[in-house]
Amino acid sequence: MEPTVRPVLARQVAVKRGRDAAARLPNNPETGCKSRDHHSLATMATVTDSVARILAEHGPLHEDAIVQLLRDSGETVPDRVVDELIHPAGELIDERWVWLPTLLAGRVFTHRLDIDELTHDLLIVTPDLDPITTLCEHAQYQRLADGSPVQIVVEGYDDELLEQRGIPPELAGEAGALLLAPGTLAALGVTEGDLVGIRLTEQGLALARVATREHADVAARLATKLTAEEPVFVDSAVWTVCVEDAAAFTKALVPVSEIIDDAGLARSGEYLSTAGFDFDPDHDGLDAVGREVCVGDR
């Protein structure tokens, strides 16, 4: 089945990359965008499946290695193979690509609840839950393991849905939030300041109340991924730590934002850098760290 992505989410990612979204979205009827290579949906779906298999079997790979493995297996390879696709793959700090369902299996990310989230049954995803809720942009992860629906909602795109739920769109913001079924948080018995965790299980994403004060050594590992020259995306840094340490985030830790703050690292929204880094308040996607949802256009 052809993977889908909502236009706003795709545009946001394109802004991260410092690229023109309209020129880079895949041939997807959901988006109304045309592939510049004009490959059939069936061909692209096949390539998507093959990329999934390659990344799951071989682990993190650079684009060139993905393309070569596709060719070795006899696949029809578009000119910019992964540039044409949208699937649950994530880019590491070193520009390798990793299959997120494999990488994140068994890992859990936590978030501390505020009163607005409790009132409206939604979770602000940036930065605490970004590493795992990026999966929720894909249809197979838009229900929790218990069958309840979840959806990433974005101010300016999902305003009608948010208003139907009595949620101010600005609460979701441009970075987005994870909208839960009404009553979900009440059923967990959580209150303001409590932690919830999202874990990727064999049955899918599972949401639960958690209690932990543990940091492990994640902060030190994150710090080794940073330079004073330019920031990185929090989720890319976290995925890179997970690639290097099979045990990272397999036990519930305090939220990523608290780990970062307690370590004295600098953060602005979804961007992470060394202590004292001066983020430009007017930056538009920070081209120097522009990341691609789909590899290509090198």
C-alpha positions as CSV (number, residue, x, y, z in Angstrom):
1,M,0.0,0.0,0.0
2,E,1.3,3.4,-0.9
3,P,2.5,5.2,2.2
4,T,0.7,8.5,2.9
5,V,1.8,11.7,4.5
6,R,-0.2,14.9,5.2
7,P,1.0,17.9,3.3
8,V,1.6,20.1,6.3
9,L,3.9,17.5,7.9
10,A,5.7,17.1,4.7
11,R,6.1,20.8,4.3
12,Q,7.5,21.1,7.9
13,V,10.1,18.4,7.2
14,A,11.0,20.2,3.9
15,V,11.5,23.4,5.8
16,K,13.9,21.5,8.2
17,R,15.9,20.6,5.1
18,G,15.9,24.1,3.7
19,R,14.2,22.7,0.6
20,D,11.1,23.5,-1.5
21,A,8.5,21.0,-0.3
22,A,6.5,21.1,-3.5
23,A,9.5,19.9,-5.4
24,R,10.3,17.1,-3.1
25,L,7.1,15.3,-2.1
26,P,6.6,11.8,-3.5
27,N,4.1,10.7,-6.1
28,N,1.3,10.3,-3.6
29,P,-2.4,10.8,-4.3
30,E,-3.0,11.9,-0.6
31,T,-0.7,14.9,-1.1
32,G,-1.6,15.8,-4.7
33,C,2.1,16.0,-5.5
34,K,3.8,14.6,-8.6
35,S,7.0,12.7,-8.6
36,R,9.6,14.3,-10.9
37,D,10.6,10.9,-12.0
38,H,7.0,9.8,-12.8
39,H,7.5,6.3,-11.5
40,S,4.3,4.3,-11.0
41,L,2.7,4.0,-7.5
42,A,3.2,0.2,-7.8
43,T,6.9,0.6,-8.5
44,M,7.4,3.0,-5.6
45,A,5.5,0.8,-3.3
46,T,7.7,-2.1,-4.2
47,V,10.8,0.0,-3.7
48,T,9.5,1.2,-0.3
49,D,9.1,-2.5,0.7
50,S,12.6,-3.2,-0.5
51,V,14.1,-0.3,1.4
52,A,12.3,-1.4,4.5
53,R,13.8,-4.9,4.1
54,I,17.3,-3.6,3.4
55,L,17.4,-1.3,6.4
56,A,15.8,-3.9,8.7
57,E,18.4,-6.5,7.6
58,H,21.5,-4.5,7.2
59,G,21.0,-1.7,9.8
60,P,22.0,1.9,9.3
61,L,23.1,2.7,5.8
62,H,24.1,5.7,3.7
63,E,22.0,6.4,0.6
64,D,24.6,5.1,-1.8
65,A,24.7,1.7,0.0
66,I,20.9,1.5,-0.1
67,V,20.9,2.2,-3.8
68,Q,23.6,-0.4,-4.5
69,L,21.8,-3.1,-2.5
70,L,18.6,-2.4,-4.4
71,R,20.4,-2.8,-7.7
72,D,22.1,-5.9,-6.5
73,S,18.7,-7.4,-5.8
74,G,17.5,-6.6,-9.3
75,E,15.0,-3.9,-8.2
76,T,13.9,-1.1,-10.6
77,V,15.7,1.8,-9.0
78,P,14.5,5.4,-9.6
79,D,17.1,8.1,-10.1
80,R,16.7,9.4,-6.5
81,V,15.4,6.2,-4.9
82,V,14.7,7.1,-1.3
83,D,14.0,10.7,-2.3
84,E,10.8,9.3,-3.8
85,L,9.6,7.6,-0.7
86,I,8.0,8.4,2.6
87,H,8.3,5.6,5.2
88,P,9.3,5.2,8.8
89,A,13.0,5.6,8.3
90,G,15.1,8.1,10.3
91,E,18.3,9.9,9.5
92,L,21.1,9.7,12.0
93,I,23.6,12.4,12.8
94,D,26.1,10.9,10.4
95,E,23.6,10.9,7.5
96,R,23.0,7.2,7.6
97,W,19.4,5.9,7.5
98,V,17.8,3.5,9.9
99,W,14.6,1.6,9.9
100,L,12.7,3.0,12.9
101,P,10.4,0.1,13.6
102,T,13.5,-2.1,14.1
103,L,15.5,0.4,16.0
104,L,12.7,1.5,18.4
105,A,11.3,-2.0,19.2
106,G,11.2,-2.4,22.9
107,R,12.2,1.2,23.6
108,V,10.2,3.7,25.7
109,F,10.1,7.5,25.8
110,T,8.4,9.4,28.6
111,H,6.7,12.8,28.9
112,R,5.6,14.8,32.0
113,L,2.0,15.8,31.8
114,D,0.6,19.3,32.2
115,I,-2.9,20.4,32.9
116,D,-3.8,21.2,29.3
117,E,-2.7,17.8,28.1
118,L,-4.8,16.1,30.8
119,T,-7.8,18.3,30.0
120,H,-7.7,17.6,26.3
121,D,-6.2,14.1,26.0
122,L,-3.2,15.1,23.9
123,L,0.5,14.9,24.3
124,I,3.0,17.6,23.2
125,V,5.6,15.6,21.3
126,T,8.5,17.9,20.9
127,P,11.1,17.0,22.1
128,D,10.3,14.2,24.6
129,L,8.2,11.9,22.3
130,D,9.5,13.0,18.9
131,P,11.8,10.0,18.5
132,I,8.9,7.5,18.7
133,T,5.8,9.5,17.7
134,T,7.3,10.1,14.3
135,L,5.9,6.6,13.7
136,C,2.4,7.9,14.1
137,E,2.7,9.8,10.8
138,H,2.2,6.3,9.2
139,A,-1.1,4.5,9.1
140,Q,0.0,1.3,10.7
141,Y,0.9,3.2,13.9
142,Q,-2.2,5.4,14.1
143,R,-3.8,3.0,16.7
144,L,-2.3,2.1,20.0
145,A,-1.7,-1.5,21.0
146,D,-5.1,-1.5,22.7
147,G,-6.8,-0.4,19.5
148,S,-7.5,3.2,20.4
149,P,-6.8,5.7,17.7
150,V,-4.0,8.3,17.9
151,Q,-3.2,11.0,15.4
152,I,-0.5,13.7,15.0
153,V,-2.4,17.1,14.9
154,V,-0.8,20.3,13.7
155,E,-2.0,23.9,14.2
156,G,-3.1,25.3,10.9
157,Y,-4.0,21.9,9.4
158,D,-6.1,20.1,12.0
159,D,-7.9,23.2,13.4
160,E,-11.4,21.8,12.6
161,L,-10.7,18.5,14.3
162,L,-9.1,20.3,17.3
163,E,-12.0,22.7,17.6
164,Q,-14.5,19.7,17.5
165,R,-12.6,18.4,20.6
166,G,-12.6,21.8,22.2
167,I,-8.8,22.1,21.9
168,P,-7.2,25.5,21.1
169,P,-5.2,24.8,17.9
170,E,-2.2,26.8,19.4
171,L,-2.0,24.1,22.1
172,A,-0.9,21.6,19.4
173,G,1.3,24.2,17.8
174,E,3.2,24.0,14.5
175,A,5.4,21.2,15.9
176,G,2.4,19.1,16.5
177,A,0.9,17.0,19.3
178,L,-0.4,13.4,19.6
179,L,-4.2,13.4,19.9
180,L,-5.5,10.6,22.0
181,A,-9.0,9.2,22.3
182,P,-11.1,11.0,24.8
183,G,-10.7,9.6,28.3
184,T,-7.4,7.9,27.6
185,L,-5.4,9.8,30.3
186,A,-8.1,9.6,32.8
187,A,-8.2,5.8,32.4
188,L,-4.5,5.7,33.2
189,G,-5.2,7.5,36.5
190,V,-2.6,10.2,35.9
191,T,-2.5,13.7,37.3
192,E,-0.5,16.8,36.5
193,G,3.2,16.2,36.8
194,D,2.9,12.5,36.3
195,L,4.9,10.7,33.7
196,V,3.5,8.7,30.8
197,G,5.6,6.5,28.5
198,I,5.1,5.3,24.9
199,R,6.8,2.0,24.2
200,L,7.0,0.2,20.8
201,T,5.8,-3.4,21.5
202,E,5.1,-6.4,19.3
203,Q,1.5,-5.3,19.4
204,G,2.2,-1.7,18.5
205,L,2.6,1.5,20.5
206,A,1.6,1.2,24.1
207,L,0.9,4.1,26.3
208,A,1.2,3.7,30.1
209,R,1.8,5.5,33.3
210,V,5.4,5.2,34.5
211,A,7.3,6.2,37.6
212,T,11.0,6.8,37.3
213,R,13.8,9.2,38.3
214,E,16.5,7.5,36.3
215,H,18.7,9.3,33.8
216,A,21.1,6.5,33.0
217,D,24.1,7.8,31.0
218,V,22.0,9.1,28.1
219,A,23.0,12.8,28.7
220,A,26.7,11.9,28.4
221,R,26.0,9.9,25.2
222,L,24.0,12.7,23.7
223,A,26.7,15.2,24.5
224,T,29.3,13.2,22.5
225,K,27.1,13.7,19.4
226,L,27.3,17.5,19.5
227,T,29.6,20.1,18.2
228,A,29.8,23.8,18.9
229,E,29.5,24.6,15.2
230,E,25.9,23.6,14.5
231,P,22.9,22.1,16.3
232,V,21.3,18.7,15.5
233,F,17.8,17.4,15.7
234,V,17.0,15.9,19.1
235,D,15.4,12.8,17.5
236,S,18.4,12.2,15.3
237,A,20.7,12.4,18.3
238,V,18.5,10.0,20.2
239,W,18.3,7.5,17.4
240,T,22.1,7.7,17.0
241,V,22.5,6.8,20.7
242,C,20.0,3.9,20.2
243,V,22.0,2.6,17.3
244,E,25.2,2.6,19.4
245,D,23.6,1.2,22.6
246,A,21.0,-1.6,22.3
247,A,20.0,-1.0,25.9
248,A,19.4,2.8,25.6
249,F,15.8,3.8,26.4
250,T,14.7,0.1,27.0
251,K,14.0,1.2,30.6
252,A,11.8,4.2,31.3
253,L,13.9,7.3,32.0
254,V,12.9,10.8,32.8
255,P,11.8,12.8,29.7
256,V,14.4,13.6,27.1
257,S,13.9,17.4,27.7
258,E,14.8,16.9,31.4
259,I,17.8,14.8,30.6
260,I,19.0,17.6,28.3
261,D,18.3,20.4,30.7
262,D,19.8,18.7,33.7
263,A,23.0,18.1,31.6
264,G,23.2,21.8,30.8
265,L,22.9,21.2,27.1
266,A,21.3,23.9,24.9
267,R,18.0,23.2,23.2
268,S,15.6,25.2,21.1
269,G,12.4,23.3,20.2
270,E,13.6,20.3,18.3
271,Y,17.2,21.4,18.0
272,L,20.0,20.4,20.4
273,S,23.5,21.7,20.8
274,T,26.4,22.1,23.2
275,A,26.0,24.2,26.4
276,G,25.9,27.9,25.6
277,F,25.1,27.5,21.9
278,D,23.5,30.7,20.6
279,F,20.4,29.7,18.7
280,D,19.3,32.2,16.0
281,P,15.7,33.1,17.0
282,D,15.0,33.9,13.4
283,H,16.3,30.6,12.0
284,D,14.1,29.0,9.3
285,G,14.9,25.3,9.5
286,L,18.7,25.8,10.1
287,D,19.9,24.8,6.7
288,A,23.2,23.7,8.1
289,V,21.5,20.8,9.8
290,G,18.8,20.3,7.2
291,R,17.6,16.7,7.3
292,E,15.7,14.8,4.6
293,V,12.8,12.5,5.3
294,C,13.9,10.6,2.2
295,V,17.5,10.4,1.2
296,G,18.5,11.8,-2.1
297,D,19.2,14.9,-4.2
298,R,22.9,14.7,-3.4
